[in-house]
Amino acid sequence: MSAVIEIDGLRKTFHTLRQGRRVAVDGFDLLVEAGQIHGFLGPNGSGKTTTLRALLGLVRADGGRMSVLGAPAPARLSEVAGRVGAIVESPQFFGNFTAHRTLRLLALAGGVPTSRVDEVLEQVGLRDRGDERVKGYSLGMKQRLAVASALLKSPELLILDEPANGLDPAGIREMRDLMRSLAATGVTVLLSSHILAEIQLICDHVTIISRGRRVAAGRVDEVLAGFDQHEFQVRVAEPERAAELLRGRGLSVTDHPDHLVVAGVDEPELITRTLGEQGLWVRELVPLRPDLESVFLELTGTMPHPTVPRQVDDSALPAPDGALIELNARENREVDA
């Protein structure tokens, strides 16, 4: 497999009058291979969005090496801009424009056939709402429109920052299905989200950032396996006696009001055999496997906030992402997204 995104040792420091010097990204590494749906996770303030902005030439990095589709970033991003679709942070649109007009203007500015407008509206579930003014859209609908704008160029690489923000459960499932269908056609997706259960469902690889540094990376199942303590939840008629018997076999047992948690068990038969030989019959034996949320919390020590909405400013129409990338690659200057 070939690398679509490579980041090696990225560093970025901000200086403000109020906070002084703040290190946002501190030697961060990221590798995204072709064809992956790659989850990019981190708590608020971890450096996640700064990393994406630096990768796309929207802020100037202080150090490190980056490349997108084989082109050094940001110096030669203009060479691959037409193959990349991206949304970073909250989408912004002219409220008095319809979705159809918004996408048509973006298509014309980016040299994309206007026939793509109806196609991408269909992809994101807005075909029947395309002639409505954007100011009447919900946050979730605006998010769909932002994803549609990123899909206009039929990109090989799609970079999405919180694409499910504001979506209801049905919309989240539709977004999940869309990501999977794009990946099935060979599109590589880098997906940032606070909805950890959704990342676990949709992504095959994941990178977790905390305080500007990478704290985990790899296949989702392999990352989770590294935190598997081989625990089982056990329900039995005499829990105190059962706990004593299991501890006698060298197992770690934690007592709970209505069940036991037994750790360090490679073979669950050891539990049933130990108790059964003494006339204690197991009513329930359930493996406790780590999920992405528990691993995330352990690695970052920060509670994720999956339902916090972002405020949307309707006062500006976004530039086509390809044009924005090309502009910043050429001028190599900081642009406020």
C-alpha positions as CSV (number, residue, x, y, z in Angstrom):
1,M,0.0,0.0,0.0
2,S,1.2,3.6,-0.7
3,A,1.1,6.4,1.7
4,V,-1.5,9.1,0.9
5,I,-0.7,11.3,4.0
6,E,2.6,11.4,5.7
7,I,3.4,13.6,8.7
8,D,6.7,13.3,10.5
9,G,7.7,15.3,13.5
10,L,5.1,18.1,13.0
11,R,5.6,21.0,15.4
12,K,3.4,24.1,15.8
13,T,3.6,26.8,18.5
14,F,1.2,29.7,18.9
15,H,2.0,33.0,20.7
16,T,-0.8,35.2,22.1
17,L,-0.8,38.2,24.4
18,R,-3.2,36.5,26.9
19,Q,-1.7,32.9,27.0
20,G,1.8,33.6,25.9
21,R,3.6,30.7,24.2
22,R,1.4,27.6,23.6
23,V,2.7,24.4,22.0
24,A,-0.2,23.0,19.9
25,V,1.6,20.2,18.1
26,D,4.8,18.6,19.5
27,G,6.6,16.2,17.2
28,F,3.4,14.6,15.9
29,D,3.5,11.7,13.4
30,L,0.7,10.4,11.1
31,L,0.6,7.8,8.3
32,V,-2.5,7.2,6.2
33,E,-2.3,4.5,3.6
34,A,-4.3,4.4,0.4
35,G,-7.8,3.0,0.7
36,Q,-8.1,3.4,4.5
37,I,-10.9,5.0,6.4
38,H,-8.6,6.4,9.1
39,G,-9.9,7.9,12.3
40,F,-8.1,10.8,13.7
41,L,-9.0,11.3,17.4
42,G,-8.2,13.7,20.1
43,P,-9.8,15.7,22.9
44,N,-10.5,19.4,22.4
45,G,-7.3,21.3,22.4
46,S,-5.2,18.3,21.6
47,G,-3.8,19.7,18.3
48,K,-6.0,17.7,16.0
49,T,-7.5,20.7,14.0
50,T,-4.1,22.5,14.0
51,T,-2.6,19.4,12.4
52,L,-5.2,19.3,9.7
53,R,-4.8,23.0,9.0
54,A,-1.1,22.7,8.8
55,L,-1.4,19.8,6.4
56,L,-3.6,21.8,4.1
57,G,-1.4,24.9,4.3
58,L,-3.9,26.9,6.4
59,V,-1.3,27.6,9.1
60,R,2.4,27.5,8.8
61,A,4.1,24.7,10.7
62,D,7.3,25.4,12.8
63,G,8.9,22.2,11.9
64,G,8.5,18.6,10.6
65,R,7.8,17.0,7.2
66,M,4.5,16.5,5.5
67,S,3.2,15.1,2.2
68,V,-0.2,14.6,0.6
69,L,-0.5,12.2,-2.3
70,G,3.2,12.1,-2.6
71,A,3.6,15.9,-2.9
72,P,5.5,17.8,-0.2
73,A,3.1,19.9,1.8
74,P,2.5,22.8,1.8
75,A,5.1,23.7,-0.9
76,R,3.6,21.6,-3.7
77,L,0.0,21.1,-2.6
78,S,-1.2,23.0,-5.7
79,E,0.0,20.0,-7.7
80,V,-2.5,17.6,-6.0
81,A,-5.2,20.1,-4.9
82,G,-7.6,18.8,-7.6
83,R,-7.5,15.3,-6.1
84,V,-8.2,16.4,-2.5
85,G,-11.5,17.3,-0.9
86,A,-11.5,18.7,2.7
87,I,-13.7,20.4,5.3
88,V,-12.0,21.7,8.4
89,E,-13.9,23.2,11.3
90,S,-17.5,24.6,11.0
91,P,-18.9,25.1,7.4
92,Q,-19.8,28.7,6.5
93,F,-22.2,29.7,3.7
94,F,-24.2,32.6,2.4
95,G,-27.5,32.1,4.1
96,N,-29.5,33.6,1.2
97,F,-28.1,31.2,-1.4
98,T,-29.6,27.8,-2.1
99,A,-27.5,24.7,-1.7
100,H,-27.7,24.2,-5.4
101,R,-26.5,27.7,-6.2
102,T,-23.7,27.4,-3.5
103,L,-22.4,24.2,-5.0
104,R,-22.7,25.5,-8.6
105,L,-20.6,28.5,-7.8
106,L,-18.0,26.3,-6.1
107,A,-18.0,24.0,-9.1
108,L,-17.4,26.8,-11.5
109,A,-14.7,28.3,-9.4
110,G,-12.9,25.0,-9.1
111,G,-13.3,23.9,-12.8
112,V,-15.7,21.1,-11.9
113,P,-18.5,20.1,-14.3
114,T,-21.8,21.6,-12.9
115,S,-23.4,18.2,-13.5
116,R,-21.6,17.1,-10.3
117,V,-23.9,19.4,-8.2
118,D,-26.9,17.1,-8.4
119,E,-24.8,14.0,-8.0
120,V,-23.2,15.2,-4.7
121,L,-26.5,16.5,-3.4
122,E,-27.9,13.0,-3.9
123,Q,-24.9,11.5,-2.2
124,V,-25.4,13.5,1.0
125,G,-29.2,13.2,1.0
126,L,-30.0,16.8,0.1
127,R,-31.3,16.3,-3.5
128,D,-34.9,17.2,-2.5
129,R,-33.7,20.2,-0.4
130,G,-31.3,21.7,-2.9
131,D,-33.5,24.6,-3.9
132,E,-34.0,25.8,-0.3
133,R,-32.1,28.7,1.1
134,V,-29.2,27.6,3.3
135,K,-30.3,30.0,6.1
136,G,-33.2,27.7,6.7
137,Y,-31.0,24.6,7.1
138,S,-30.4,22.9,10.4
139,L,-26.8,22.4,11.6
140,G,-26.8,18.8,10.3
141,M,-28.0,19.9,6.9
142,K,-25.3,22.5,6.7
143,Q,-22.8,19.8,7.6
144,R,-24.2,17.6,4.8
145,L,-23.8,20.6,2.4
146,A,-20.1,21.0,3.5
147,V,-19.5,17.3,2.8
148,A,-21.1,17.7,-0.6
149,S,-18.8,20.6,-1.4
150,A,-15.8,18.4,-0.5
151,L,-17.1,15.7,-2.9
152,L,-17.5,18.0,-5.9
153,K,-14.1,17.1,-7.4
154,S,-14.6,13.3,-7.0
155,P,-11.5,13.4,-4.8
156,E,-9.0,10.6,-4.2
157,L,-8.5,11.8,-0.7
158,L,-11.2,13.1,1.6
159,I,-10.4,14.9,4.8
160,L,-13.4,15.5,7.1
161,D,-13.4,17.3,10.4
162,E,-16.5,16.3,12.4
163,P,-18.7,15.4,9.4
164,A,-21.4,14.0,11.7
165,N,-21.7,17.2,13.8
166,G,-25.4,18.1,14.2
167,L,-26.7,14.9,12.5
168,D,-29.4,12.8,14.1
169,P,-28.9,9.1,14.4
170,A,-30.4,8.4,11.0
171,G,-28.1,11.0,9.5
172,I,-25.1,9.6,11.2
173,R,-25.9,6.2,9.8
174,E,-26.3,7.7,6.3
175,M,-22.9,9.4,6.7
176,R,-21.3,6.1,7.8
177,D,-22.8,4.4,4.7
178,L,-21.5,7.2,2.5
179,M,-17.9,6.9,3.9
180,R,-18.0,3.1,3.3
181,S,-19.3,3.5,-0.2
182,L,-16.5,6.0,-1.0
183,A,-13.9,3.7,0.4
184,A,-15.2,0.8,-1.7
185,T,-14.5,2.9,-4.8
186,G,-10.9,3.5,-3.7
187,V,-11.3,6.9,-2.0
188,T,-9.0,7.3,1.1
189,V,-10.8,9.0,4.0
190,L,-9.2,10.8,7.0
191,L,-12.0,11.3,9.5
192,S,-11.9,13.3,12.6
193,S,-14.8,12.9,15.1
194,H,-15.7,13.0,18.8
195,I,-18.3,10.2,18.2
196,L,-16.0,7.4,19.3
197,A,-18.5,4.6,18.8
198,E,-19.0,5.7,15.2
199,I,-15.3,5.8,14.6
200,Q,-15.0,2.2,15.9
201,L,-17.8,1.1,13.5
202,I,-16.5,2.8,10.4
203,C,-12.7,3.1,10.6
204,D,-10.2,0.4,10.0
205,H,-7.2,2.4,11.3
206,V,-7.0,5.0,14.0
207,T,-4.5,7.6,15.3
208,I,-5.0,9.2,18.7
209,I,-3.4,12.6,19.6
210,S,-3.1,14.1,23.1
211,R,-1.4,17.3,24.1
212,G,0.1,17.6,20.6
213,R,1.7,14.1,20.6
214,R,0.6,10.8,19.1
215,V,-0.3,8.3,21.8
216,A,-1.7,5.4,19.7
217,A,-1.8,4.4,16.1
218,G,-2.6,1.2,14.1
219,R,-5.5,-1.0,13.2
220,V,-8.5,-0.4,15.4
221,D,-8.7,-4.0,16.5
222,E,-4.9,-4.1,17.3
223,V,-5.1,-0.8,19.3
224,L,-8.1,-2.2,21.3
225,A,-6.3,-5.6,21.8
226,G,-3.4,-3.8,23.5
227,F,-5.8,-2.8,26.3
228,D,-7.6,-6.1,26.7
229,Q,-7.2,-7.3,30.3
230,H,-9.0,-10.6,29.6
231,E,-11.9,-9.7,31.9
232,F,-15.1,-11.6,32.4
233,Q,-18.3,-10.6,34.2
234,V,-19.6,-13.5,36.3
235,R,-23.0,-13.9,37.9
236,V,-23.4,-16.8,40.4
237,A,-25.7,-17.7,43.3
238,E,-23.0,-17.4,46.0
239,P,-20.7,-14.6,44.8
240,E,-18.6,-14.4,48.0
241,R,-17.8,-18.1,47.9
242,A,-17.2,-17.9,44.2
243,A,-14.8,-15.0,44.6
244,E,-12.9,-17.0,47.3
245,L,-12.6,-20.1,45.0
246,L,-11.4,-18.0,42.0
247,R,-8.8,-16.1,44.0
248,G,-7.6,-19.5,45.2
249,R,-6.8,-20.3,41.6
250,G,-4.7,-17.1,41.4
251,L,-7.3,-15.0,39.5
252,S,-7.9,-11.3,40.2
253,V,-11.5,-10.9,41.3
254,T,-13.4,-7.6,41.9
255,D,-16.7,-7.7,43.8
256,H,-19.7,-5.7,42.6
257,P,-23.2,-5.6,44.1
258,D,-24.7,-8.1,41.6
259,H,-21.7,-9.7,39.9
260,L,-18.0,-10.4,39.9
261,V,-15.4,-9.2,37.5
262,V,-12.6,-11.7,36.9
263,A,-9.4,-10.5,35.2
264,G,-6.4,-12.3,33.7
265,V,-8.4,-15.2,32.3
266,D,-7.1,-16.7,29.0
267,E,-9.6,-19.5,29.0
268,P,-13.1,-18.9,30.4
269,E,-13.4,-22.6,31.0
270,L,-11.2,-22.1,34.0
271,I,-13.9,-20.1,35.7
272,T,-16.7,-22.5,35.0
273,R,-14.6,-25.6,35.9
274,T,-13.4,-24.0,39.1
275,L,-16.9,-23.1,40.3
276,G,-18.6,-26.2,38.8
277,E,-16.3,-28.6,40.7
278,Q,-17.6,-27.0,43.9
279,G,-21.2,-27.1,43.0
280,L,-21.5,-23.5,42.0
281,W,-23.2,-23.1,38.6
282,V,-22.5,-20.0,36.5
283,R,-25.6,-18.0,35.6
284,E,-23.8,-15.6,33.3
285,L,-20.3,-15.4,31.9
286,V,-19.7,-12.3,29.6
287,P,-16.3,-11.2,28.2
288,L,-15.5,-7.6,28.9
289,R,-13.7,-6.2,25.9
290,P,-12.3,-2.6,25.7
291,D,-14.1,-0.2,23.3
292,L,-12.6,2.8,21.6
293,E,-14.1,5.2,24.2
294,S,-12.5,3.4,27.2
295,V,-9.1,3.3,25.4
296,F,-9.4,6.9,24.4
297,L,-10.1,8.0,28.0
298,E,-7.2,5.9,29.3
299,L,-4.8,7.4,26.8
300,T,-5.9,11.0,27.0
301,G,-7.4,11.3,30.5
302,T,-10.1,13.5,29.0
303,M,-13.8,12.8,28.7
304,P,-15.0,13.2,25.1
305,H,-18.0,15.5,24.4
306,P,-19.9,13.9,21.5
307,T,-22.9,16.1,21.6
308,V,-21.5,19.6,21.9
309,P,-22.7,21.6,18.8
310,R,-20.6,24.1,17.0
311,Q,-21.8,27.6,16.2
312,V,-22.2,28.3,12.5
313,D,-21.6,31.7,10.9
314,D,-23.7,32.2,7.8
315,S,-21.9,35.4,6.8
316,A,-19.4,33.9,4.4
317,L,-19.3,31.6,1.4
318,P,-16.4,29.1,1.6
319,A,-13.8,29.1,-1.1
320,P,-13.5,25.8,-3.0
321,D,-11.2,23.7,-0.9
322,G,-8.9,23.0,-3.9
323,A,-8.6,26.8,-4.6
324,L,-8.0,27.4,-0.9
325,I,-5.2,24.8,-0.8
326,E,-3.6,26.1,-3.9
327,L,-3.7,29.7,-2.6
328,N,-2.0,28.8,0.6
329,A,0.5,26.5,-1.0
330,R,1.5,29.3,-3.4
331,E,1.7,32.0,-0.8
332,N,2.7,29.8,2.1
333,R,1.0,32.1,4.6
334,E,-1.5,31.7,7.4
335,V,-5.2,32.0,6.5
336,D,-8.0,32.2,9.0
337,A,-10.4,29.3,8.1
